[in-house]
Amino acid sequence: MLRLPYGISHFPQLTTENYHFIDRTPFLEQLENLPERYLVFLRPRRFGKSLWISILLHYYGLEHREHFEEWFGKYWIGQHRTPLAGTYYVLRFEFSGIHTDTPESTRKGFAFNVLRGLRNFERDYALPTLGFADNLEASQLLKQFLDQHKDKKIYL
């Protein structure tokens, strides 16, 4: 029986629990070959943005290198691995759920989610914490973070 992954956006779960997946992994190599330095993915709701982000995170994240064959082996990219696979620290931000009723709530929600992403990054990579202050603006948090981690290849 065909298992459809409705609502599942975690790539390893899709591959290890044998859900149906239309192989989009050739796009990873195409993305790497684009001349643009910064890419933005804009899609309407329910068009697979979260799953695509999960694929990127698990393909490029250095902490996932040992699972490459398990997760990607049966797909196109498994036979055409690029040199950038598993070479990045991945910094992930989640901005859904921000209350945008007022400019102030939007600003605070954005800064809070940036702070959460930075703290998760430090935790995920067992890095010393920078002790970010809760009341800093997002731009201040990012500057402090990037100044501290300028020696790392970070995929955002």
Contact map, one row per residue, 1 for C-alpha under 8 A:
111000000000000000000000000000000000000000000000000000000000000000000000000000000000000000000000000000000000000000000000000000000000000000000000000000000000
111100000000000000110000000000000000000000000000000000000000000000000000000000000000000000000000000000000000000000000000000000000000000000000000000000000000
111110000000000001110000000000000000000000000000000000000000000000000000000000000000000000000000000000000000000000000000000000000000000000000000000000000000
011111000000000000110000000000000000000000000000000000000000000000000000000000000000000000000000000000000000000000000000000000000000000000000000000000000000
001111110000010000111000000000000000000000000000000000000000000000000000000000000000000000000000000000000000000000000000000000000000000000000000000000000000
000111110000000000000000000000000000000000000000000000000000000000000000000000000000000000000000000000000000000000000000000000000000000000000000000000000000
000011111000000000000000000000000000000000000000000000000000000000000000000000000000000000000000000000000000000000000000000000000000000000000000000000000000
000011111100110000000000000000000000000000000000001000000000000000000000000000000000000000000000000000000000000000000000000000000000000000000000000000000000
000000111110010000000000000000000000000000000001011101000000000000000000000000000000000000000000000000000000000000000000000000000000000000000000000000000000
000000011111110000000000000000000000000000000000011001100000000000000000000000000000000000000000000000000000000000000000000000000000000000000000000000000000
000000001111111000000000000000000000000000000000001001100100000000000010000000000000000000000000000000000000000000000000000000000000000000000000000000000000
000000000111111100000000000000000000000000000000000000000100000000000010000000000000000000000000000000000000000000000000000000000000000000000000000000000000
000000010111111110000000000000000000000000000000000000000000000000000000000000000000000000000000000000000000000000000000000000000000000000000000000000000000
000010011111111111111000000000000000000000000000000000000000000000000000000000000000000000000000000000000000000000000000000000000000000000000000000000000000
000000000011111111101000000000000000000000000000000000000000000000000010000000000000000000000000000000000000000000000000000000000000000000000000000000000000
000000000001111111100000000000000000000000000000000000000000000000000110000000000000000000000000000000000000000000000000000000000000000000000000000000000000
000000000000111111100000000000000000000000000000000000000000000000000000000000000000000000000000000000000000000000000000000000000000000000000000000000000000
001000000000011111110000000000000000000000000000000000000000000000000000000000000000000000000000000000000000000000000000000000000000000000000000000000000000
011110000000011111111000000000000000000000000000000000000000000000000000000000000000000000000000000000000000000000000000000000000000000000000000000000000000
011110000000010001111100000000000000000000000000000000000000000000000000000000000000000000000000000000000000000000000000000000000000000000000000000000000000
000010000000011000111110000000000000000000000000000000000000000000000000000000000000000000000000000000000000000000000000000000000000000000000000000000000000
000000000000000000011111000000000000000000000000000000000000000000000000000000000000000000000000000000000000000000000000000000000000000000000000000000000000
000000000000000000001111110000000000000000000000000000000000000000000000001100000000000000000000000000000000000000000000000000000000000000000000000000000000
000000000000000000000111111100000000000000000000000000000000000000000000000000000000000000000000000000000000000000000000000000000000000000000000000000000000
000000000000000000000011111110000000000000000000000000000000000000000000001110000000000000000000000000000000000000000000000000000000000000000000000000000000
000000000000000000000011111111000000000000000000000000000000000000000000000110000000000000000000000000000000000000000000000000000000000000000000000000000000
000000000000000000000001111111100000000000000000000000000000000000000000000000000000000000000000000000000000000000000000000000000000000000000000000000000000
000000000000000000000001111111110000000000000000000000010000000000000000000010000000000000000000000000000000000000000000000000000000000000000000000000000000
000000000000000000000000111111111000000000000000000000000000000000000000000010000100000000000000000000000000000000000000000000000000000000000000000000000000
000000000000000000000000011111111100000000000000000000000000000000000000000000000000000000000000000000000000000000000000000000000000000000000000000000000000
000000000000000000000000001111111100000000000000000000000000000000000000000000000000000000000000000000000000000000000000000000000000000000000000000000000000
000000000000000000000000000111111100000000000000000000000000000000000000000000000000000000000000000000000000000000000000000000000000000000000000000000000000
000000000000000000000000000011111110000000000000000000000000000000000000000000000000000000000000000000000000000000000000000000000000000000000000000000000000
000000000000000000000000000001111111100000000000000000000000000000000000000000000000000000000000000000000000000000000000000000000000000000000000000000000000
000000000000000000000000000000001111100000000000000000000000000000000000000000000000000000000000000000000000000000000000000000000000000000000000000000000000
000000000000000000000000000000000111111000000000000000000000000000000000000000000000000000000000000000000000000000000000000000000000000000000000000000000000
000000000000000000000000000000000111111000000000000000000000000000000000000000000000000000000000000000000000000000000000000000000000000000000000000000000000
000000000000000000000000000000000001111100000000000000000000000000000000000000000000000000000000000000000000000000000000000000000000000000000000000000000000
000000000000000000000000000000000001111110000000000000000000000000000000000000000000000000000000000000000000000000000000000000000000000000000000000000000000
000000000000000000000000000000000000011111000000000000000000000000000000000000000000000000000000000000000000000000000000000000000000000000000000000000000000
000000000000000000000000000000000000001111100000100000000000000000000000000000000000000000000000000000000000000000000000000000000000000000000000000000000000
000000000000000000000000000000000000000111110000000000000000000000000000000000000000000000000000000000000000000000000000000000000000000000000000000000000000
000000000000000000000000000000000000000011111010100000000000000000000000000000000000000000000000000000000000000000000000000000000000000000000000000000000000
000000000000000000000000000000000000000001111110000000000000000000000000000000000000000000000000000000000000000000000000000000000000000000000000000000000000
000000000000000000000000000000000000000000111111000000000000000000000000000000000000000000000000000000000000000000000000000000000000000000000000000000000000
000000000000000000000000000000000000000000011111100000000000000000000000000000000000000000000000000000000000000000000000000000000000000000000000000000000000
000000000000000000000000000000000000000000111111100000000000000000000000000000000000000000000000000000000000000000000000000000000000000000000000000000000000
000000001000000000000000000000000000000000001111111100000000000000000000000000000000000000000000000000000000000000000000000000000000000000000000000000000000
000000000000000000000000000000000000000010100111111110000000000000000000000000000000000000000000000000000000000000000000000000000000000000000000000000000000
000000001100000000000000000000000000000000000001111111000000000000000000000000000000000000000000000000000000000000000000000000000000000000000000000000000000
000000011110000000000000000000000000000000000001111111100000000000000000000000000000000000000000000000000000000000000000000000000000000000000000000000000000
000000001000000000000000000000000000000000000001111111110000000000000000000000000000000000000000000000000000000000000000000000000000000000000000000000000000
000000000000000000000000000000000000000000000000111111111000000000000000000000000000000000000000000000000000000000000000000000000000000000000000000000000000
000000001110000000000000000000000000000000000000011111111100000000000000000000000000000000000000000000000000000000000000000000000000000000000000000000000000
000000000110000000000000000000000000000000000000001111111110000000000000000000000000000000000000000000000000000000000000000000000000000000000000000000000000
000000000000000000000000000100000000000000000000000111111111100000000000000000000000000000000000000000000000000000000000000000000000000000000000000000000000
000000000000000000000000000000000000000000000000000011111111100000000000000000000000000001000000000000000000000000000000000000000000000000000000000000000000
000000000011000000000000000000000000000000000000000001111111100100000000000000000000010000000000000000000000000000000000000000000000000000000000000000000000
000000000000000000000000000000000000000000000000000000111111100110010000000000000000110000000000000000000000000000000000000000000000000000000000000000000000
000000000000000000000000000000000000000000000000000000011111110100000000000000000001111111000000000000000000000000000000000000000000000000000000000000000010
000000000000000000000000000000000000000000000000000000011111111110000000000000000000111111000000000000000000000000000000000000000000000000000000000000000000
000000000000000000000000000000000000000000000000000000000001111110000000000000000000111111000000000000000000000000000000000000000000000000000000000000000000
000000000000000000000000000000000000000000000000000000000000111111000000000000000000010010000000000000000000000000000000000010000000000000000000000000000000
000000000000000000000000000000000000000000000000000000000111111111110000000000000000010000000000000000000000000000000000000000000000000000000000000000000000
000000000000000000000000000000000000000000000000000000000010111111110000000000000000110000000000000000000000000000000000000000000000000000000000000000000000
000000000000000000000000000000000000000000000000000000000000001111111000000000000000000000000000000000000000000000000000000000000000000000000000000000000000
000000000000000000000000000000000000000000000000000000000000000111111110000000000000000000000000000000000000000000000000000000000000000000000000000000000000
000000000000000000000000000000000000000000000000000000000010000111111111100001000000000000000000000000000000000000000000000000000000000000000000000000000000
000000000000000000000000000000000000000000000000000000000000000001111111110001000000000000000000000000000000000000000000000000000000000000000000000000000000
000000000000000100000000000000000000000000000000000000000000000000111111100000000000000000000000000000000000000000000000000000000000000000000000000000000000
000000000011001100000000000000000000000000000000000000000000000000111111110000000000000000000000000000000000000000000000000000000000000000000000000000000000
000000000000000000000000000000000000000000000000000000000000000000011111111111000000000000000000000000000000000000000000000000000000000000000000000000000000
000000000000000000000000000000000000000000000000000000000000000000011111111111100000000000000000000000000000000000000000000000000000000000000000000000000000
000000000000000000000000000000000000000000000000000000000000000000001011111101100000000000000000000000000000000000000000000000000000000000000000000000000000
000000000000000000000010100000000000000000000000000000000000000000000001111111100000000000000000000000000000000000000000000000000000000000000000000000000000
000000000000000000000010110000000000000000000000000000000000000000000001111111110000000000000000000000000000000000000000000000000000000000000000000000000000
000000000000000000000000110110000000000000000000000000000000000000000001101111111100000000000000000000000000000000000000000000000000000000000000000000000000
000000000000000000000000000000000000000000000000000000000000000000011001111111111000000000000000000000000000000000000000000000000000000000000000000000000000
000000000000000000000000000000000000000000000000000000000000000000000000111111111000000000000000000000000000000000000000000000000000000000000000000000000000
000000000000000000000000000000000000000000000000000000000000000000000000000111111100000000000000000000000000000000000000000000000000000000000000000000000000
000000000000000000000000000000000000000000000000000000000000000000000000000011111110100000000000000000000000000000000000000000000000000000000000000000000000
000000000000000000000000000010000000000000000000000000000000000000000000000010011111100000000000000000000000000000000000000000000000000000000000000000000000
000000000000000000000000000000000000000000000000000000000000000000000000000000001111100000000000000000000000000000000000000000000000000000000000000000000000
000000000000000000000000000000000000000000000000000000000001000000000000000000000111111100000000000000000000000000000000000000000000000000000000000000000000
000000000000000000000000000000000000000000000000000000000011110010000000000000001111111100000000000000000000000000000000000000000000000000000000000000000000
000000000000000000000000000000000000000000000000000000000111111110000000000000000001111100000000000000000000000000000000000000000000000000000000000000000000
000000000000000000000000000000000000000000000000000000000001110000000000000000000001111110000000000000000000000000000000000000000000000000000000000000001000
000000000000000000000000000000000000000000000000000000000001110000000000000000000001111111000000000000000000000000000000000000000000000000000000000000011110
000000000000000000000000000000000000000000000000000000000001111000000000000000000000001111100000000000000000000000000000000010000000000000000000000000011110
000000000000000000000000000000000000000000000000000000001001110000000000000000000000000111110000000000000000000000000000100000000000000000000000000000000111
000000000000000000000000000000000000000000000000000000000000000000000000000000000000000011111000000000000000000000001100100000000000000000000000000000000111
000000000000000000000000000000000000000000000000000000000000000000000000000000000000000001111100000000000000000000001000100000000000000000000000000000000001
000000000000000000000000000000000000000000000000000000000000000000000000000000000000000000111110000000000000000011011000000000000000000000000000000000000000
000000000000000000000000000000000000000000000000000000000000000000000000000000000000000000011111000000000000000010001000000000000000000000000000000000000000
000000000000000000000000000000000000000000000000000000000000000000000000000000000000000000001111110000000000010010000000000000000000000000000000000000000000
000000000000000000000000000000000000000000000000000000000000000000000000000000000000000000000111110000000000000000000000000000000000000000000000000000000000
000000000000000000000000000000000000000000000000000000000000000000000000000000000000000000000011111000000000000000000000000000000000000000000000000000000000
000000000000000000000000000000000000000000000000000000000000000000000000000000000000000000000011111100001100110000000000000000000000000000000000000000000000
000000000000000000000000000000000000000000000000000000000000000000000000000000000000000000000000111111001100100000000000000000000000000000000000000000000000
000000000000000000000000000000000000000000000000000000000000000000000000000000000000000000000000011111101100000000000000000000000000000000000000000000000000
000000000000000000000000000000000000000000000000000000000000000000000000000000000000000000000000001111101100000000000000000000000000000000000000000000000000
000000000000000000000000000000000000000000000000000000000000000000000000000000000000000000000000001111111100000000000000000000000000000000000000000000000000
000000000000000000000000000000000000000000000000000000000000000000000000000000000000000000000000000111111110000000000000000000000000000000000000000000000000
000000000000000000000000000000000000000000000000000000000000000000000000000000000000000000000000000001111111000000000000000000000000000000000000000000000000
000000000000000000000000000000000000000000000000000000000000000000000000000000000000000000000000011111111111100000000000000000000000000000000000000000000000
000000000000000000000000000000000000000000000000000000000000000000000000000000000000000000000000011111111111110000000000000000000000000000000000000000000000
000000000000000000000000000000000000000000000000000000000000000000000000000000000000000000000000000000111111111000000000000000000000000000000000000000000000
000000000000000000000000000000000000000000000000000000000000000000000000000000000000000000000000000000011111111100000000000000000000000010000000000000000000
000000000000000000000000000000000000000000000000000000000000000000000000000000000000000000000000011000001111111110000000000000000000000000000000000000000000
000000000000000000000000000000000000000000000000000000000000000000000000000000000000000000000010010000000111111111000000000000000000000001000000000000000000
000000000000000000000000000000000000000000000000000000000000000000000000000000000000000000000000000000000011111111100000000000000000000111000000000000000000
000000000000000000000000000000000000000000000000000000000000000000000000000000000000000000000000000000000001111111110000000000000000010001000000000000000000
000000000000000000000000000000000000000000000000000000000000000000000000000000000000000000001110000000000000111111111000000000000000000000000000000000000000
000000000000000000000000000000000000000000000000000000000000000000000000000000000000000000001000000000000000011111111100000000000000000001001100000000000000
000000000000000000000000000000000000000000000000000000000000000000000000000000000000000000000000000000000000001111111110000000000001010001001000000000000000
000000000000000000000000000000000000000000000000000000000000000000000000000000000000000000001000000000000000000111111111000000000000000000000000000000000000
000000000000000000000000000000000000000000000000000000000000000000000000000000000000000000111100000000000000000011111111100000000000000000000000000000000000
000000000000000000000000000000000000000000000000000000000000000000000000000000000000000000100000000000000000000001111111110000000000000000000000100000000000
000000000000000000000000000000000000000000000000000000000000000000000000000000000000000000000000000000000000000000111111111000001000000000000000000000000000
000000000000000000000000000000000000000000000000000000000000000000000000000000000000000000000000000000000000000000011111111100000000000000000000000000000000
000000000000000000000000000000000000000000000000000000000000000000000000000000000000000001110000000000000000000000001111111110000000000000000000000000000000
000000000000000000000000000000000000000000000000000000000000000000000000000000000000000000000000000000000000000000000111111111111000000000000000000000000000
000000000000000000000000000000000000000000000000000000000000000000000000000000000000000000000000000000000000000000000011111111101000000000000000000000000000
000000000000000000000000000000000000000000000000000000000000000000000000000000000000000000000000000000000000000000000001111111100000000000000000000000000000
000000000000000000000000000000000000000000000000000000000000001000000000000000000000000010000000000000000000000000000000111111100000000000000000000000000000
000000000000000000000000000000000000000000000000000000000000000000000000000000000000000000000000000000000000000000000000011111110000000000000000000000000000
000000000000000000000000000000000000000000000000000000000000000000000000000000000000000000000000000000000000000000000000011111111000000000000000000000000000
000000000000000000000000000000000000000000000000000000000000000000000000000000000000000000000000000000000000000000000000010001111100000000000000000000000000
000000000000000000000000000000000000000000000000000000000000000000000000000000000000000000000000000000000000000000000010011000111111000000000000000000000000
000000000000000000000000000000000000000000000000000000000000000000000000000000000000000000000000000000000000000000000000000000011111000000000000100000000000
000000000000000000000000000000000000000000000000000000000000000000000000000000000000000000000000000000000000000000000000000000001111100000000000000000000000
000000000000000000000000000000000000000000000000000000000000000000000000000000000000000000000000000000000000000000100000000000001111110100001000000000000000
000000000000000000000000000000000000000000000000000000000000000000000000000000000000000000000000000000000000000000000000000000000011111100000000000000000000
000000000000000000000000000000000000000000000000000000000000000000000000000000000000000000000000000000000000000100100000000000000001111100000000000000000000
000000000000000000000000000000000000000000000000000000000000000000000000000000000000000000000000000000000000000000000000000000000000111110000000000000000000
000000000000000000000000000000000000000000000000000000000000000000000000000000000000000000000000000000000000001000000000000000000001111111011000000000000000
000000000000000000000000000000000000000000000000000000000000000000000000000000000000000000000000000000000001001000000000000000000000001111111000000000000000
000000000000000000000000000000000000000000000000000000000000000000000000000000000000000000000000000000000000011101100000000000000000000111111100000000000000
000000000000000000000000000000000000000000000000000000000000000000000000000000000000000000000000000000000000000000000000000000000000000011111110000000000000
000000000000000000000000000000000000000000000000000000000000000000000000000000000000000000000000000000000000000000000000000000000000000111111111000000000000
000000000000000000000000000000000000000000000000000000000000000000000000000000000000000000000000000000000000000001100000000000000001000111111111100000000000
000000000000000000000000000000000000000000000000000000000000000000000000000000000000000000000000000000000000000001000000000000000000000001111111110000000000
000000000000000000000000000000000000000000000000000000000000000000000000000000000000000000000000000000000000000000000000000000000000000000111111111000000000
000000000000000000000000000000000000000000000000000000000000000000000000000000000000000000000000000000000000000000000000000000000000000000011111111100000000
000000000000000000000000000000000000000000000000000000000000000000000000000000000000000000000000000000000000000000000100000000000100000000001111111110000000
000000000000000000000000000000000000000000000000000000000000000000000000000000000000000000000000000000000000000000000000000000000000000000000111111111000000
000000000000000000000000000000000000000000000000000000000000000000000000000000000000000000000000000000000000000000000000000000000000000000000011111111000000
000000000000000000000000000000000000000000000000000000000000000000000000000000000000000000000000000000000000000000000000000000000000000000000001111111000000
000000000000000000000000000000000000000000000000000000000000000000000000000000000000000000000000000000000000000000000000000000000000000000000000111111110000
000000000000000000000000000000000000000000000000000000000000000000000000000000000000000000000000000000000000000000000000000000000000000000000000011111111000
000000000000000000000000000000000000000000000000000000000000000000000000000000000000000000000000000000000000000000000000000000000000000000000000000011111000
000000000000000000000000000000000000000000000000000000000000000000000000000000000000000110000000000000000000000000000000000000000000000000000000000011111100
000000000000000000000000000000000000000000000000000000000000000000000000000000000000001110000000000000000000000000000000000000000000000000000000000001111110
000000000000000000000000000000000000000000000000000000000000000000000000000000000000000111100000000000000000000000000000000000000000000000000000000000011111
000000000000000000000000000000000000000000000000000000000001000000000000000000000000000111100000000000000000000000000000000000000000000000000000000000001111
000000000000000000000000000000000000000000000000000000000000000000000000000000000000000001110000000000000000000000000000000000000000000000000000000000000111
